[in-house]
């Protein structure tokens, strides 16, 4: 009865990690082997680990990455020309501490979004706040926010996240208002936070997408010239998977 009362109180206090650990010791009989100090230490460690896990899960959920991807799931086939050592350095997230950007380019289907999502998830695991959006959704969202008056609040939120992932940049040219808003986002984050951009287009083609030369110069100067580059080669992974499925039939 005393154990049931303890479990109930732990639940009421939302000490869920401690609760599960205590229930586990009762089921296995391990509580008989612990001194009082050891038992308290074990339960506290369990609660700390549980809260860290829930914090990471919440950060990943709020970021809304395109894929549930992890650095460990990266494919390093020779044809893709992905530098494994470079990715592992990025996994330590020091580039975020240094407020550096990463640009990931490559043809359709080679895994740019997967790599960006994996790096975003890794940032959340390390305790950073991240946000994911496609460029098309960002442009549409900006236009909507300007109509309902919440534009400045959202721009401020983007400015504060440690890592902003913008996927599929360059699928369509930017119009005047979108161009200026994009510049504002990049300007607010310049040398303060990190941004990851994925694009099917090589960087030297971005001028045509951005448009107006003065604004394009300002954006590229802040975003591109001091960034890390990942240029993924090889054939589409989606095509490869489809071919494999057809061969297995």
Secondary structure, DSSP 8 states (H G I E B T S, - for coil): -HHHHHHHHHHHTT-HHHHHHHHHHHHHTGGGG--HHHHHHHHHHHHHHHHHHHHHHHHHHHHT-SS---GGG----GGGT--HHHHHHHHTTHHHHTT--EEEEESTTSSHHHHHHHHHHHHHHTT--EEEEEHHHHHHHHHHHHHHT-HHHHHHHHHHSSEEEEEEETSS---HHHHHHHHHHHHHHTTTSEEEEEESS-GGGHHHHH-SHHHHHHHHHHHTTT-EEEEE-SS-HHHHHHHHHHHH-
